[in-house]
Amino acid sequence: MKFTLIAATSAIMLPAALFAQSQTINLGYNGPADAEKNSVHFFASTLQELVQERSDFEISLYPNSQLGGEQERMENTLATPSLNIASFAGLSPIVPEVFVANTPFMFADAAEAREFFDEGAYWTMVEDAFRQRTGSEILAVVEEGGFLAFTSKSKAIHEPADFQGMRFRAMDPSQVALYEAMGASGTPIPWTEVYSALQTGVADGQMNPPAYIIMGSLNEVQQYMTDAKVQYSMQFLIGNGSWFNGLSEADQAMLTEAVAEANTLTRADVEASVSGRVQWLTENGMEVITPTADQMVEFQKVGQPSFIDWLSGQRIDQSFIDAAFDDLGKSELLTQ
């Protein structure tokens, strides 16, 4: 994993010396403190262990949004010496350009997605934009359980036409845009209310990686799962800039190496767990559908151009979109 560690100025930055004195750092994130079910916790607990083995720092973990929701955690991290694992909902208000990475059906597999974030020009542009706007750092892209899959209750999804007339739970505006492109409607519903919404018919379906389907017991209220590799499932480790840039070079290097190692171990754990989670879902009431190659092309043709139009409507500069597809060698998809 590559990181660009450049000090920056910001209206929220306080004296670096004050932050450098902090030896206990809080790390907040979503989901339970269960490494088997929550890959974000696997990453956080692994990072905690590595840092405490190699330094005098102590990382205190706060799972289950104990430090607040996405916006509150982000505000606290930008203003105080702390770490935060943010979802798109936490990061996108500052860098809406991150939504480009949520272009549907963008990656063929996890290896392509990892190379995109580790080595691509687009992700460097996002890191730079976040740093310039906040003075803080995006330290890692954290996998949270493989690719997102569609789930539905009473109608199997094989191709875009199957979405017509259905209602889906959306996590953020980008998911609403995707559902609408395929003829469905999308309604933002908090994660804590998803099970109830699916159970009562407020929504017919949703999308999440297998880990979250299991975590939320959604197999109890959904019959079908369509493994269409919709979006790469990820969150983002954010570090307060004043604190980070106030560290010695040795401590910065230690933290950077620990983050990279924790990320490598998390990726391996996610990869090893995905197939088992899918198998568990098939054994616990869900029918898993794998679209054919032709159906995947149809998903791309319907989902990507409409989504890119939506990106343009969010005032996201075309240079970010071009860089992302150039990194993938797939610029031709922009014109389909």
C-alpha angles and dihedrals in degrees: 000000000000124000131189108215108193125151115238139185124240140170089242097050117115127195110304093222091062092054095042089063092062108103097172115062125189119224116195128188146148128270136038128308090254115119093194095055102027118051090187088062090046088056094044095048092045091051090048091053095046094048094047091049092053106036148016091262121109122203115207113205123220110183127174092049091287089155092052140274126310097282096043093048092049093049091049092049093051091049104038139037100274147109128238135186104214131190124216087275090062099040104037098069087065100035109019085174086082088077088074087073088058094062102138122252089007100138129052093206145343093274091060091047093050093050089049092058098035099048111010128116092223095062091048087055091053092049090049093048092051092048093049093049099043111015088234133107140247098216102179148358103233121205114226105189118319128282124342116255130197117244128193138179111218106002125058117227116221101148140003094273089065090069094068112128097358127129120225135189110241127202096202141352092277090062091048088055092051094050092047091051089060096046100263131108125244126210123188108237124172116246091244090061099042097095092051093045091053093043094052097040097249082129129021095205149346141196129246139132117274091258092062093043088058094040090055095040087235091153085076092063102028127064104188135048119190112203096209097144087238100174136349107259109233147143131194133243109221124193126195107252099216091051095043096046090046091062121100117258089253093053092046090052091047093051094045092051092046091050091050092048093047089050092051091050092047092051091052091048092049092049092049093047104046099076091046091051092050089050090050090053092052089051092049104054108289129116110216117214122197112197118228121246090260091050090051090053088052091051089052094047093051101035106038105053093045091047092049089051087054090051090054089052089057089063091249108160114248090232090073092051092046093048092051095052092041088056088056095043088236104113090135090071089070092069100044 
